Amino acid sequence: MTLSQVVEQEINRSPFVSEAMHAGIVNVSSLARLLQAEIERKMKEPVSIGAIGMAIKRLPLNPVEQLDKSISSFMKQLGDINVRSNLADFTFRNSATLLKSQSSLLAYLEEDKSHFYSSCKGVHETTLICSDSLGTKVKEIFAKEVAITSRHNLAAVSVKLPPANLDTYGVYYIILKKLAWKGINLVEVLSTSHEITLIVSDDDVQETFAIILGLKNG
């Protein structure tokens, strides 16, 4: 293989590197230095950073265009976008009794299904996201659990994803990148097979909705 072919192969392993190059936010020399060891291994001979840099600059940007078309087509298939405000999240340390406490809360919610509720269990802790009006009840039911953090004045933006979500790479990357570039902090990210829910502060919910809608509308 020629140097150009090896460099193109390495760059194409991550289309997002090509995207960053296309946007002009990648330092070619730094990227060449990062790729040098692997390129020399494949070429089985020393290769200078300058030579790698020249090969990078000559690369076609087709992978970027293909990624853009794929993601653009996907985003147009996004379903309903739902917004729910007045939320709070509570994080507790995992314990032998935590599931029992959650069951008690779920039993309470069965009597009033107007409340928002979701949970996410990690290795060491569990986070509950619910209507802020449930705050007192949560503290009551989880009184014996170890509380780690709690946050209020939150909102949820939920997006219905098309079935192709399971086989399309880069979907979450594009969404999260757009939010990061706008300086929007994500408090939590919840997802199922065909839905993603972004938890943000009340101050950021309008812009978050606008960004998702913009992606959907191309």
C-alpha positions as CSV (number, residue, x, y, z in Angstrom):
1,M,0.0,0.0,0.0
2,T,1.1,3.6,-0.7
3,L,1.5,6.1,2.1
4,S,-1.6,8.0,0.8
5,Q,-3.7,4.8,1.0
6,V,-2.5,4.0,4.5
7,V,-3.3,7.5,5.7
8,E,-6.7,7.5,4.1
9,Q,-7.4,4.1,5.7
10,E,-6.5,5.4,9.2
11,I,-8.5,8.6,8.8
12,N,-11.6,6.8,7.5
13,R,-11.6,4.6,10.6
14,S,-13.3,7.6,12.2
15,P,-15.4,9.8,9.9
16,F,-15.7,12.3,12.7
17,V,-12.0,13.1,12.3
18,S,-12.7,13.8,8.6
19,E,-15.6,16.0,9.7
20,A,-13.3,18.0,12.0
21,M,-10.8,18.3,9.2
22,H,-13.5,19.6,6.9
23,A,-14.4,22.2,9.5
24,G,-10.8,23.3,9.7
25,I,-10.5,22.6,13.4
26,V,-7.8,19.9,13.3
27,N,-4.1,20.7,13.5
28,V,-2.7,18.6,10.7
29,S,0.8,18.3,12.3
30,S,-0.7,17.1,15.6
31,L,-2.9,14.6,13.7
32,A,0.1,13.3,11.7
33,R,2.1,12.9,14.9
34,L,-0.8,11.0,16.5
35,L,-1.0,8.6,13.4
36,Q,2.7,8.2,12.9
37,A,3.4,5.1,14.9
38,E,0.5,3.1,13.3
39,I,1.4,4.3,9.8
40,E,5.0,3.3,10.3
41,R,3.9,-0.1,11.6
42,K,1.8,-0.7,8.4
43,M,4.4,0.8,6.1
44,K,7.1,-1.2,7.8
45,E,9.5,1.7,7.6
46,P,10.0,5.2,9.1
47,V,7.7,7.9,7.8
48,S,8.2,11.5,8.6
49,I,5.5,13.7,10.1
50,G,5.8,16.1,7.2
51,A,5.1,13.3,4.7
52,I,2.1,12.1,6.7
53,G,0.9,15.7,6.9
54,M,1.1,16.2,3.1
55,A,-0.9,13.0,2.6
56,I,-3.6,14.2,5.0
57,K,-3.9,17.5,3.2
58,R,-4.4,15.7,-0.1
59,L,-7.2,13.4,1.2
60,P,-10.6,13.6,-0.4
61,L,-13.4,14.6,1.9
62,N,-15.9,12.0,0.6
63,P,-16.4,10.3,4.0
64,V,-17.6,13.6,5.4
65,E,-20.1,14.1,2.7
66,Q,-21.4,10.5,3.1
67,L,-21.7,11.0,6.8
68,D,-23.6,14.3,6.3
69,K,-26.0,12.7,3.9
70,S,-26.6,9.7,6.1
71,I,-27.2,11.8,9.2
72,S,-29.3,14.4,7.4
73,S,-31.6,11.7,6.0
74,F,-31.9,10.1,9.5
75,M,-32.7,13.4,11.2
76,K,-35.6,14.1,8.8
77,Q,-37.2,11.0,10.2
78,L,-37.2,12.1,13.8
79,G,-40.6,11.7,15.4
80,D,-42.4,13.7,18.0
81,I,-40.5,16.1,20.3
82,N,-42.0,16.3,23.7
83,V,-41.1,18.8,26.4
84,R,-41.8,18.4,30.1
85,S,-40.8,21.1,32.7
86,N,-40.8,21.4,36.5
87,L,-38.6,18.3,37.0
88,A,-36.0,17.3,39.6
89,D,-33.5,14.6,39.9
90,F,-32.4,12.7,43.0
91,T,-29.4,10.4,43.2
92,F,-29.0,7.7,45.9
93,R,-26.3,5.2,46.7
94,N,-27.3,1.7,45.7
95,S,-28.3,-0.4,48.7
96,A,-30.2,-3.6,49.5
97,T,-33.3,-1.6,50.2
98,L,-33.2,0.8,47.3
99,L,-35.4,-1.3,45.0
100,K,-38.0,-1.6,47.7
101,S,-38.1,2.1,48.1
102,Q,-38.5,2.5,44.3
103,S,-41.3,0.0,44.4
104,S,-43.1,2.1,47.1
105,L,-42.7,5.2,44.9
106,L,-44.1,3.4,41.8
107,A,-47.0,2.2,43.9
108,Y,-47.7,5.8,44.8
109,L,-47.5,6.9,41.2
110,E,-50.0,4.3,40.1
111,E,-52.6,6.4,41.9
112,D,-51.7,9.5,40.0
113,K,-50.2,9.0,36.6
114,S,-49.9,12.7,35.7
115,H,-46.4,12.8,37.2
116,F,-43.2,12.3,35.1
117,Y,-40.9,9.5,36.4
118,S,-37.8,7.8,35.1
119,S,-34.9,6.1,36.7
120,C,-31.4,5.0,35.8
121,K,-29.3,2.5,37.8
122,G,-25.6,2.6,37.7
123,V,-23.0,0.3,39.4
124,H,-22.8,2.4,42.5
125,E,-25.8,4.8,42.4
126,T,-29.3,5.2,41.1
127,T,-30.8,8.5,39.8
128,L,-34.5,9.2,39.8
129,I,-35.9,11.9,37.6
130,C,-39.4,13.0,38.4
131,S,-41.9,15.8,38.7
132,D,-40.6,18.4,41.1
133,S,-43.9,18.2,43.0
134,L,-42.9,14.7,44.0
135,G,-39.9,16.0,45.9
136,T,-41.5,15.8,49.4
137,K,-42.8,12.3,48.7
138,V,-39.4,11.1,47.4
139,K,-37.6,12.4,50.5
140,E,-40.2,10.6,52.7
141,I,-40.0,7.3,50.9
142,F,-36.2,7.3,50.5
143,A,-35.5,8.8,54.0
144,K,-33.3,5.8,55.0
145,E,-31.3,5.8,51.8
146,V,-28.0,7.7,51.3
147,A,-28.7,10.8,49.2
148,I,-25.8,11.8,47.0
149,T,-27.2,14.8,45.0
150,S,-30.4,16.5,44.1
151,R,-31.2,19.1,41.5
152,H,-34.3,21.1,40.7
153,N,-35.6,23.5,38.0
154,L,-35.0,20.9,35.3
155,A,-36.8,20.0,32.1
156,A,-36.9,17.0,29.7
157,V,-36.8,17.1,25.9
158,S,-37.8,13.6,24.6
159,V,-37.3,12.7,20.9
160,K,-38.8,9.7,19.1
161,L,-36.2,8.0,17.0
162,P,-36.9,6.0,13.8
163,P,-36.1,2.3,13.8
164,A,-32.9,2.9,11.8
165,N,-31.5,4.3,15.0
166,L,-30.3,0.8,16.0
167,D,-28.1,0.6,12.8
168,T,-27.1,4.2,12.2
169,Y,-23.8,5.3,13.8
170,G,-23.2,8.9,14.9
171,V,-26.8,9.9,15.7
172,Y,-26.1,10.7,19.4
173,Y,-22.8,12.3,18.5
174,I,-24.5,14.8,16.2
175,I,-27.2,15.7,18.7
176,L,-24.8,16.0,21.7
177,K,-22.2,17.9,19.6
178,K,-24.8,20.5,18.6
179,L,-25.8,21.0,22.2
180,A,-22.2,21.2,23.4
181,W,-21.3,23.8,20.8
182,K,-24.2,26.0,22.1
183,G,-22.9,25.6,25.7
184,I,-25.9,23.6,26.9
185,N,-25.1,21.4,29.9
186,L,-26.8,18.0,29.9
187,V,-27.8,17.0,33.4
188,E,-28.8,13.5,32.3
189,V,-29.3,11.6,29.1
190,L,-31.9,8.8,29.1
191,S,-32.4,6.4,26.2
192,T,-34.4,3.4,25.0
193,S,-34.2,1.6,21.7
194,H,-36.2,4.3,19.9
195,E,-36.2,7.3,22.2
196,I,-33.7,9.7,23.7
197,T,-34.5,12.1,26.6
198,L,-32.3,15.0,27.4
199,I,-32.5,16.5,30.8
200,V,-31.4,20.1,31.0
201,S,-32.0,23.1,33.2
202,D,-35.2,25.2,32.7
203,D,-33.0,28.0,31.3
204,D,-31.8,25.8,28.4
205,V,-34.9,24.0,27.5
206,Q,-36.1,26.4,24.8
207,E,-32.8,26.4,23.0
208,T,-32.5,22.6,23.3
209,F,-35.9,22.2,21.7
210,A,-34.9,24.6,18.9
211,I,-31.7,22.7,18.2
212,I,-33.5,19.3,17.9
213,L,-36.3,20.9,15.8
214,G,-33.6,22.4,13.6
215,L,-32.0,19.0,13.1
216,K,-35.3,17.5,12.2
217,N,-36.1,20.2,9.7
218,G,-32.6,20.0,8.1
